[in-house]
């Protein structure tokens, strides 16, 4: 029986994927085996030694101390694609709002209440200040062609736009779903130099922070509209404001509020992190997160981990040993020597790596009587991080 702690409200349809015969759900458990969360900030939390897995019901994992989890051999899962349609729809709304001054126009009309003016006449006289171009026939640049970027690119084509995209790490799955009508650019600079509208769909990390900086703004097509429904730190806000003042960016829409972006509703539209705020998205993310953590805890399978490699071996009824370790030379040999010492016959061994880390699922015909001695000898290999025996 595993104990799962929830740090946010998790959709019941997701928790239903964790049957009560195998899992206890407790939102106050201090020593949980697994954690499922949404936006809760875990950085100041104490992580107990028995923690085995963390699952984020959403795509972003900035609120999780990934380095600490990694040092403990704890995989951190996310749910890529589960909220993709919700974000895509909001991006399309942002695309239209960036052109047609819908937000500013609506706020202006509301300001006419109790002004003593004839509203109909005032609207007809003042609406010309909210004129904006149609998006049909314009060029949309999509930076990042993952699950969301592909949906946005394909939808923009359906709206009559020309689409140019850039992603140096385009996956095979994304390539299958991307319309052949999307032009593939050779660089980000190529995208921004020819796009009337630009939308960001890349993760935020140390390498991507301030991707949109003064240098990139300098080669951006003047009069462009920039949409950011990915992460706030992707754009250098100081450089952004200069680009707005210089007429390079005429509208910036972002779904991640910060103090320095408030106060300019004419040029900067800020929404309150609504990207995945739909009941459908919350359910999809909760279901995927629960399934990921169940597969790992019960069978050692890893899929959609941000720190450990994917490694999935269908369960065949035989016991298995799951081992995470540093990705160095001769690890398989060292692990094999320990298994040989205890006369463990291996039915199947899968070893996958991701950067400096590696993960193994070893399916065995049987296990020794003294399982703890086997575990201790595996841990005696100084690069081994976590050993689990699953039956």
NUBAKE-978658 format. One line per 4 residues: number of its first residue (from 1); their letters; for each residue x, y, z of N, C-alpha, C. Coordinates in steps of 0.05 Angstrom, whole numbers. Layout:
// residues N
NUM) A) X/Y/Z/X/Y/Z/X/Y/Z | ...
***
This chain:
// residues 391
1) XXXX) 17/-24/0/0/0/0/18/25/0 | 13/42/-19/28/67/-21/11/91/-12 | 24/110/1/10/135/9/17/157/-10 | -4/170/-21/-1/192/-39/-10/218/-26
5) XXXX) 7/238/-26/-1/264/-15/-8/283/-38 | -30/296/-36/-38/316/-56/-33/344/-44 | -19/361/-59/-12/388/-49/-31/409/-60 | -47/402/-79/-69/419/-90/-93/402/-94
9) XXXX) -115/415/-100/-139/400/-108/-133/385/-134 | -136/359/-133/-132/343/-157/-159/331/-165 | -166/333/-190/-192/325/-200/-198/296/-192 | -222/291/-181/-229/264/-172/-226/243/-194
13) XXXX) -230/250/-219/-227/231/-241/-198/221/-243 | -179/238/-234/-151/230/-233/-145/211/-210 | -154/219/-186/-149/203/-163/-163/176/-165 | -184/174/-181/-198/149/-185/-180/128/-198
17) XXXX) -158/138/-211/-139/120/-224/-120/107/-204 | -123/115/-179/-106/103/-157/-125/87/-139 | -130/62/-145/-149/46/-130/-143/44/-100 | -163/45/-84/-160/44/-55/-148/18/-45
21) XXXX) -148/-2/-61/-135/-28/-53/-104/-26/-54 | -94/-5/-68/-66/-2/-72/-55/24/-61 | -72/44/-59/-63/71/-52/-81/84/-31 | -68/99/-13/-82/116/6/-77/145/-1
25) XXXX) -98/161/-5/-95/189/-12/-97/205/13 | -77/222/19/-77/237/44/-63/264/39 | -79/285/41/-68/312/34/-51/324/57 | -48/308/79/-32/318/101/-10/299/109
29) XXXX) -6/278/93/15/258/100/43/270/101 | 57/265/122/84/276/124/105/258/110 | 100/232/109/120/214/98/107/198/74 | 97/213/55/84/200/33/104/187/14
33) XXXX) 95/166/1/111/153/-20/111/168/-46 | 89/181/-51/87/197/-76/72/223/-71 | 77/243/-88/64/269/-86/52/276/-113 | 27/285/-113/15/296/-137/7/325/-131
37) XXXX) 14/343/-149/9/371/-145/4/385/-171 | -5/410/-168/-8/427/-191/12/451/-188 | 4/473/-177/21/497/-176/34/501/-149 | 29/483/-129/41/487/-103/71/489/-104
41) XXXX) 83/507/-89/112/511/-89/125/492/-69 | 140/473/-80/153/453/-63/181/460/-54 | 191/483/-63/220/489/-58/227/491/-29 | 209/498/-12/215/501/17/206/476/33
45) XXXX) 196/456/19/186/432/33/210/414/40 | 207/400/63/225/379/70/218/354/54 | 237/342/41/232/317/26/243/294/42 | 225/276/50/232/254/67/245/231/51
49) XXXX) 261/216/64/277/195/50/260/174/37 | 235/170/46/219/149/34/204/159/9 | 207/184/2/193/194/-22/204/180/-47 | 185/171/-63/193/155/-87/188/170/-113
53) XXXX) 167/186/-114/159/199/-140/143/224/-135 | 146/243/-154/130/268/-154/117/271/-181 | 92/276/-182/78/280/-208/64/307/-208 | 71/322/-228/59/349/-232/36/347/-252
57) XXXX) 12/353/-243/-11/353/-261/-11/378/-278 | 7/379/-297/11/402/-314/38/399/-328 | 46/418/-344/71/416/-359/94/428/-345 | 91/452/-333/113/466/-321/121/453/-294
61) XXXX) 147/452/-288/157/440/-263/175/459/-248 | 172/486/-253/189/505/-239/183/506/-210 | 160/497/-201/153/497/-173/162/473/-157 | 178/456/-171/188/431/-158/219/432/-156
65) XXXX) 230/425/-134/260/424/-131/271/400/-145 | 274/402/-171/282/379/-187/310/368/-180 | 328/387/-174/355/378/-167/356/361/-142 | 341/370/-122/339/354/-97/326/327/-102
69) XXXX) 305/327/-117/292/302/-124/311/283/-138 | 326/294/-157/345/278/-172/366/265/-154 | 377/281/-136/397/271/-118/387/248/-101 | 360/248/-96/348/227/-81/339/203/-98
73) XXXX) 343/205/-124/334/184/-142/305/184/-146 | 292/207/-143/263/210/-145/256/222/-172 | 242/207/-189/233/218/-215/211/239/-211 | 212/260/-226/192/280/-227/177/278/-254
77) XXXX) 151/273/-252/135/270/-276/120/296/-282 | 114/300/-308/95/321/-315/76/309/-336 | 58/325/-346/37/315/-363/36/330/-390 | 56/327/-406/57/342/-431/34/334/-450
81) XXXX) 21/353/-461/0/348/-480/-28/347/-467 | -29/342/-441/-55/339/-428/-71/365/-428 | -57/387/-427/-71/413/-427/-67/428/-454 | -57/413/-474/-49/427/-499/-73/440/-512
85) XXXX) -96/427/-513/-119/440/-527/-128/465/-512 | -128/464/-486/-137/487/-470/-118/511/-476 | -92/506/-476/-73/528/-481/-76/537/-510 | -79/519/-529/-83/526/-557/-106/546/-560
89) XXXX) -129/539/-548/-152/556/-550/-147/584/-539 | -133/586/-516/-127/612/-505/-107/627/-522 | -88/614/-535/-70/627/-553/-85/639/-576 | -105/624/-587/-121/635/-609/-137/659/-600
93) XXXX) -147/658/-576/-161/682/-565/-142/705/-563 | -117/700/-553/-97/721/-551/-89/732/-578 | -88/714/-598/-81/723/-625/-101/744/-635 | -126/738/-631/-147/757/-639/-147/782/-622
97) XXXX) -143/779/-596/-143/802/-578/-119/820/-584 | -97/809/-593/-74/825/-599/-78/843/-623 | -97/835/-640/-103/851/-665/-125/870/-662 | -147/861/-650/-172/876/-651/-178/894/-627
101) XXXX) -159/897/-609/-162/914/-585/-188/909/-570 | -195/883/-568/-220/875/-555/-220/883/-526 | -197/877/-512/-196/883/-483/-198/912/-478 | -182/928/-491/-182/957/-487/-209/969/-494
105) XXXX) -221/959/-516/-247/970/-525/-269/963/-505 | -269/939/-494/-289/931/-474/-286/948/-449 | -261/952/-440/-257/968/-416/-266/997/-420 | -262/1007/-444/-270/1035/-450/-301/1037/-450
109) XXXX) -314/1018/-461/-344/1019/-461/-354/1018/-433 | -343/1001/-416/-351/999/-388/-348/1026/-374 | -327/1041/-382/-322/1067/-369/-343/1088/-375 | -360/1083/-395/-381/1102/-403/-405/1102/-384
113) XXXX) -407/1081/-367/-429/1079/-349/-430/1103/-330 | -454/1115/-327/-459/1137/-310/-443/1162/-317 | -434/1163/-342/-418/1187/-351/-436/1209/-361 | -462/1203/-364/-481/1223/-373/-481/1225/-404
117) XXXX) -464/1210/-417/-463/1211/-446/-484/1193/-458 | -492/1199/-483/-508/1180/-498/-489/1158/-507 | -493/1134/-495/-473/1113/-499/-471/1105/-529 | -494/1103/-543/-493/1095/-571/-477/1115/-587
121) XXXX) -482/1141/-583/-467/1161/-598/-438/1162/-591 | -432/1158/-565/-404/1158/-556/-389/1135/-568 | -402/1112/-569/-389/1088/-581/-382/1092/-610 | -402/1103/-625/-397/1107/-653/-375/1128/-658
125) XXXX) -373/1147/-641/-353/1168/-644/-325/1159/-635 | -324/1140/-616/-298/1133/-605/-287/1106/-613 | -303/1090/-628/-294/1063/-633/-270/1062/-653 | -266/1083/-667/-244/1082/-687/-216/1080/-674
129) XXXX) -214/1087/-648/-188/1085/-634/-181/1055/-628 | -201/1038/-632/-196/1009/-627/-195/993/-652 | -190/1006/-674/-187/992/-700/-162/974/-699 | -165/950/-711/-142/932/-712/-144/914/-736
133) XXXX) -122/903/-746/-121/887/-771/-132/859/-767 | -141/848/-789/-149/820/-790/-124/802/-790 | -127/778/-780/-104/760/-780/-101/743/-805 | -123/741/-820/-122/725/-845/-102/737/-864
137) XXXX) -85/721/-875/-65/730/-894/-39/740/-881 | -39/741/-855/-14/750/-840/2/725/-834 | 27/730/-825/45/708/-819/48/705/-788 | 44/680/-779/48/673/-751/74/657/-748
141) XXXX) 91/666/-731/116/652/-724/112/636/-699 | 117/610/-700/114/592/-677/141/583/-668 | 150/591/-644/176/583/-634/171/561/-613 | 178/536/-621/173/513/-605/149/497/-616
145) XXXX) 155/473/-627/135/458/-640/130/431/-625 | 124/434/-600/116/412/-584/86/408/-586 | 74/395/-566/45/389/-568/28/414/-572 | 34/435/-558/18/460/-560/25/475/-586
149) XXXX) 51/478/-591/59/493/-615/48/481/-640 | 47/454/-642/37/441/-666/7/447/-669 | -8/446/-647/-37/452/-648/-42/480/-657 | -26/499/-646/-29/527/-653/-23/532/-682
153) XXXX) -1/520/-692/7/524/-719/-14/513/-739 | -25/490/-733/-45/478/-751/-71/494/-750 | -79/504/-726/-103/520/-724/-100/547/-739 | -77/559/-737/-72/584/-751/-75/581/-781
157) XXXX) -66/559/-792/-70/553/-820/-99/553/-827 | -115/541/-810/-144/539/-815/-157/567/-814 | -144/586/-800/-154/613/-798/-144/631/-821 | -130/619/-840/-121/633/-864/-94/647/-861
161) XXXX) -79/639/-840/-53/652/-836/-31/635/-850 | -9/648/-856/15/634/-864/31/628/-838 | 43/605/-836/55/597/-811/84/589/-816 | 103/599/-800/130/591/-801/138/583/-773
165) XXXX) 151/560/-771/158/549/-744/187/542/-741 | 196/542/-716/224/534/-711/225/517/-686 | 239/495/-688/243/478/-665/267/459/-671 | 290/464/-660/313/447/-667/311/419/-656
169) XXXX) 292/415/-637/289/389/-625/262/377/-631 | 252/382/-655/226/372/-663/225/341/-661 | 206/332/-645/203/303/-641/189/290/-665 | 193/264/-667/180/249/-689/150/251/-687
173) XXXX) 140/249/-662/111/250/-658/99/277/-666 | 113/299/-659/104/325/-666/105/329/-697 | 126/318/-709/129/320/-738/106/307/-752 | 97/284/-741/75/270/-753/49/287/-754
177) XXXX) 46/303/-732/21/318/-730/22/346/-742 | 46/355/-748/49/382/-759/41/383/-789 | 25/402/-796/17/404/-824/41/410/-842 | 42/397/-865/64/403/-884/63/431/-895
181) XXXX) 41/445/-890/39/473/-900/55/492/-882 | 64/483/-858/80/500/-841/108/501/-851 | 118/526/-855/145/530/-865/165/525/-842 | 185/510/-846/206/505/-825/228/525/-828
185) XXXX) 233/541/-807/254/561/-807/280/549/-797 | 302/561/-805/329/551/-796/338/562/-770 | 324/584/-760/332/596/-735/309/613/-724 | 312/620/-699/292/638/-687/293/665/-700
189) XXXX) 317/674/-707/319/700/-720/304/700/-747 | 305/678/-761/290/676/-786/260/678/-781 | 250/666/-760/222/668/-753/213/696/-748 | 227/710/-729/218/736/-720/221/758/-741
193) XXXX) 239/753/-759/244/774/-780/222/775/-801 | 206/754/-803/185/753/-824/157/750/-813 | 154/750/-786/127/744/-775/113/770/-765 | 87/771/-771/71/793/-761/62/787/-732
197) XXXX) 59/761/-726/51/752/-699/71/730/-691 | 79/730/-666/99/710/-657/88/698/-631 | 89/672/-629/80/658/-605/101/639/-595 | 106/640/-568/127/624/-556/115/599/-543
201) XXXX) 128/576/-549/120/551/-537/144/533/-531 | 162/544/-515/186/530/-507/187/530/-476 | 200/510/-464/202/509/-435/221/530/-424 | 218/537/-399/236/556/-386/256/541/-369
205) XXXX) 281/546/-376/303/535/-360/327/554/-362 | 349/547/-351/372/565/-351/381/572/-380 | 378/554/-398/387/558/-425/367/576/-441 | 341/574/-434/321/589/-449/313/615/-436
209) XXXX) 322/621/-412/314/645/-398/323/669/-416 | 304/688/-419/308/712/-435/316/705/-464 | 304/684/-474/307/677/-503/301/702/-520 | 279/715/-513/271/739/-527/285/763/-513
213) XXXX) 308/771/-523/323/792/-510/328/815/-529 | 344/834/-522/348/858/-538/359/851/-566 | 376/831/-567/387/823/-593/365/812/-611 | 347/795/-600/326/784/-617/306/805/-625
217) XXXX) 300/823/-606/281/845/-613/293/862/-636 | 319/864/-638/331/881/-658/327/870/-686 | 322/844/-689/317/832/-716/288/825/-720 | 271/833/-701/242/827/-703/229/846/-723
221) XXXX) 211/836/-738/196/853/-758/181/875/-743 | 186/900/-750/172/922/-736/142/920/-738 | 128/926/-716/99/924/-715/89/897/-708 | 106/879/-698/97/852/-692/82/851/-666
225) XXXX) 66/830/-663/51/824/-638/63/799/-626 | 70/800/-601/83/777/-588/65/765/-567 | 62/739/-568/45/724/-549/62/705/-533 | 58/705/-507/73/687/-489/55/673/-470
229) XXXX) 47/649/-478/31/631/-461/48/607/-452 | 74/611/-451/93/589/-444/103/594/-416 | 121/614/-412/131/622/-386/142/650/-387 | 138/665/-365/145/693/-365/174/699/-369
233) XXXX) 191/683/-357/220/688/-359/232/684/-386 | 217/675/-406/228/672/-433/233/700/-446 | 220/720/-436/223/747/-448/236/766/-428 | 256/781/-437/269/801/-421/250/826/-421
237) XXXX) 238/831/-398/218/852/-397/229/880/-401 | 254/884/-394/266/911/-398/269/915/-428 | 280/894/-442/283/896/-471/256/898/-485 | 236/884/-474/209/885/-485/198/914/-485
241) XXXX) 200/927/-463/189/955/-461/203/974/-480 | 229/970/-484/243/986/-503/233/980/-531 | 228/954/-537/218/946/-563/191/958/-568 | 174/960/-547/148/973/-550/151/1002/-556
245) XXXX) 168/1015/-541/173/1044/-545/184/1050/-573 | 199/1031/-584/211/1035/-610/192/1026/-633 | 168/1016/-626/149/1007/-646/155/980/-658 | 174/966/-647/180/939/-657/158/920/-649
249) XXXX) 149/922/-624/126/906/-614/103/925/-609 | 81/920/-621/58/938/-617/38/926/-596 | 41/900/-590/24/889/-570/38/864/-559 | 37/861/-532/49/838/-519/27/826/-501
253) XXXX) 21/800/-505/1/786/-489/16/764/-474 | 13/764/-448/26/744/-431/7/733/-410 | 10/708/-404/-8/694/-385/5/691/-358 | 27/705/-353/42/703/-328/47/730/-316
257) XXXX) 29/739/-299/31/767/-289/56/772/-272 | 67/796/-275/89/805/-258/86/835/-254 | 95/845/-232/91/873/-225/101/892/-247 | 123/886/-260/135/904/-279/120/905/-306
261) XXXX) 100/887/-309/85/887/-334/58/901/-331 | 51/909/-307/25/921/-302/26/951/-307 | 3/963/-314/1/992/-317/2/1002/-345 | 4/984/-365/4/992/-393/-16/974/-409
265) XXXX) -42/977/-402/-62/959/-415/-66/964/-445 | -55/986/-455/-58/991/-484/-39/974/-500 | -15/971/-490/6/956/-505/11/928/-493 | 5/924/-467/11/898/-454/-15/888/-442
269) XXXX) -23/864/-451/-46/851/-439/-37/828/-423 | -44/828/-397/-35/807/-379/-60/792/-369 | -59/765/-373/-81/748/-363/-71/731/-339 | -89/723/-321/-81/711/-296/-75/681/-297
273) XXXX) -56/673/-314/-48/645/-317/-71/627/-322 | -85/632/-344/-110/618/-350/-105/594/-369 | -80/590/-378/-74/570/-399/-87/544/-396 | -85/532/-372/-96/505/-367/-121/506/-350
277) XXXX) -132/530/-346/-155/532/-328/-181/526/-342 | -184/501/-349/-209/490/-359/-215/464/-344 | -240/457/-339/-245/432/-325/-235/408/-341 | -236/410/-368/-226/387/-384/-196/384/-381
281) XXXX) -181/406/-381/-152/405/-378/-144/394/-350 | -158/404/-329/-151/395/-302/-156/365/-299 | -177/355/-312/-182/326/-311/-161/311/-326 | -155/320/-350/-135/306/-366/-108/305/-352
285) XXXX) -100/327/-340/-74/328/-326/-74/310/-302 | -96/310/-287/-98/294/-263/-97/264/-270 | -111/256/-290/-112/228/-299/-84/219/-307 | -70/236/-324/-44/228/-333/-24/226/-310
289) XXXX) -25/246/-292/-6/246/-269/-10/221/-252 | -35/215/-247/-41/191/-230/-32/165/-244 | -36/163/-269/-27/139/-284/3/137/-284 | 17/159/-287/46/159/-287/57/149/-260
293) XXXX) 46/160/-238/56/153/-212/49/125/-204 | 26/116/-214/18/88/-208/37/69/-223 | 42/74/-248/60/57/-264/88/55/-251 | 97/78/-241/124/78/-229/124/63/-202
297) XXXX) 105/69/-185/106/57/-159/101/27/-160 | 83/18/-178/76/-10/-179/96/-26/-196 | 105/-15/-218/121/-30/-237/148/-18/-244 | 154/5/-233/180/18/-239/181/31/-266
301) XXXX) 159/32/-280/160/44/-307/161/75/-305 | 177/86/-323/180/116/-324/172/125/-352 | 153/144/-352/145/157/-376/138/186/-370 | 149/205/-385/145/233/-381/158/244/-355
305) XXXX) 182/234/-349/197/245/-327/215/267/-338 | 217/289/-323/234/311/-332/263/308/-324 | 268/289/-305/296/286/-296/308/258/-302 | 291/238/-305/301/211/-311/292/202/-339
309) XXXX) 306/183/-351/299/174/-378/273/158/-378 | 259/159/-400/236/140/-403/246/112/-403 | 232/94/-390/239/66/-389/214/50/-381 | 202/37/-400/177/23/-396/180/-6/-405
313) XXXX) 175/-25/-386/175/-53/-392/148/-65/-383 | 131/-74/-401/105/-85/-394/108/-107/-372 | 90/-106/-353/91/-125/-331/82/-152/-340 | 99/-173/-333/93/-200/-342/89/-219/-318
317) XXXX) 86/-208/-294/81/-225/-271/107/-232/-256 | 130/-227/-268/155/-234/-255/165/-211/-238 | 181/-217/-217/192/-195/-201/212/-178/-217 | 216/-154/-209/234/-136/-223/249/-119/-204
321) XXXX) 273/-111/-212/289/-93/-196/292/-67/-212 | 285/-44/-200/288/-18/-213/312/-4/-199 | 331/5/-216/355/18/-205/361/43/-221 | 364/65/-206/373/90/-218/402/95/-209
325) XXXX) 418/106/-227/446/110/-221/458/131/-239 | 483/139/-233/497/157/-251/504/143/-277 | 504/158/-298/509/146/-325/539/146/-330 | 552/124/-320/581/122/-324/587/95/-337
329) XXXX) 612/92/-346/621/68/-359/621/44/-339 | 614/20/-349/615/-5/-334/595/-8/-312 | 574/8/-312/553/4/-292/538/-22/-296 | 532/-29/-321/518/-54/-326/535/-78/-316
333) XXXX) 561/-76/-320/579/-97/-311/578/-99/-281 | 579/-77/-267/578/-77/-237/552/-88/-227 | 530/-79/-239/504/-89/-231/502/-119/-236 | 512/-127/-259/511/-156/-266/527/-173/-247
337) XXXX) 549/-163/-237/566/-178/-218/551/-183/-192 | 535/-163/-183/520/-167/-159/497/-187/-163 | 484/-185/-186/462/-204/-192/473/-233/-194 | 497/-235/-206/509/-262/-208/516/-273/-181
341) XXXX) 526/-256/-163/533/-264/-136/510/-277/-122 | 485/-267/-127/462/-277/-114/446/-297/-132 | 458/-305/-154/446/-325/-171/419/-316/-182 | 417/-290/-189/392/-280/-200/393/-283/-230
345) XXXX) 374/-298/-241/372/-303/-270/356/-280/-282 | 368/-266/-301/354/-242/-313/338/-251/-337 | 312/-245/-336/295/-250/-359/297/-228/-380 | 298/-203/-370/300/-180/-388/313/-157/-373
349) XXXX) 330/-142/-387/343/-119/-375/341/-96/-395 | 329/-74/-386/328/-49/-403/342/-27/-388 | 362/-15/-401/377/7/-390/375/31/-408 | 365/53/-398/363/78/-414/377/100/-399
353) XXXX) 387/119/-413/402/141/-401/390/168/-410 | 396/188/-394/387/216/-400/408/234/-387 | 426/244/-403/447/261/-393/465/246/-374 | 467/256/-349/485/243/-329/471/221/-314
357) XXXX) 446/215/-320/431/195/-305/424/171/-322 | 420/149/-309/411/124/-323/392/110/-305 | 376/93/-318/355/78/-303/352/51/-315 | 349/31/-298/347/3/-307/321/-10/-296
361) XXXX) 309/-26/-312/288/-45/-303/299/-73/-309 | 303/-88/-288/313/-115/-291/292/-135/-283 | 281/-149/-303/260/-170/-297/274/-196/-291 | 267/-208/-269/281/-232/-259/263/-257/-259
365) XXXX) 275/-280/-263/259/-305/-260/253/-310/-230 | 271/-302/-213/267/-305/-184/285/-286/-170 | 281/-285/-143/298/-268/-126/310/-285/-104 | 333/-277/-93/345/-292/-71/329/-290/-46
369) XXXX) 332/-308/-28/318/-307/-3/325/-282/13 | 351/-275/13/360/-252/27/360/-227/9 | 336/-216/4/333/-194/-14/348/-169/-3 | 348/-165/23/361/-142/34/391/-142/29
373) XXXX) 403/-165/30/432/-167/24/437/-159/-5 | 420/-167/-23/422/-159/-51/420/-129/-54 | 401/-117/-40/397/-88/-42/421/-74/-30 | 431/-84/-8/454/-71/5/478/-72/-14
377) XXXX) 483/-94/-27/506/-96/-45/503/-78/-70 | 478/-74/-79/473/-56/-101/479/-27/-93 | 470/-20/-69/476/7/-58/505/11/-53 | 520/-11/-49/549/-9/-44/564/2/-69
381) XXXX) 551/0/-92/562/13/-116/557/43/-113 | 578/58/-111/575/86/-102/560/104/-121 | 555/96/-145/540/113/-164/511/105/-165 | 503/85/-149/474/77/-149/459/97/-131
385) XXXX) 436/106/-140/421/126/-126/396/114/-113 | 383/96/-126/358/85/-115/355/56/-125 | 348/38/-107/342/10/-114/315/3/-103 | 299/-9/-120/272/-18/-112/267/-46/-123
389) XXX) 256/-63/-105/248/-90/-114/218/-90/-115 | 207/-98/-138/178/-97/-143/169/-125/-150 | 148/-134/-137/138/-162/-141/110/-161/-152
***
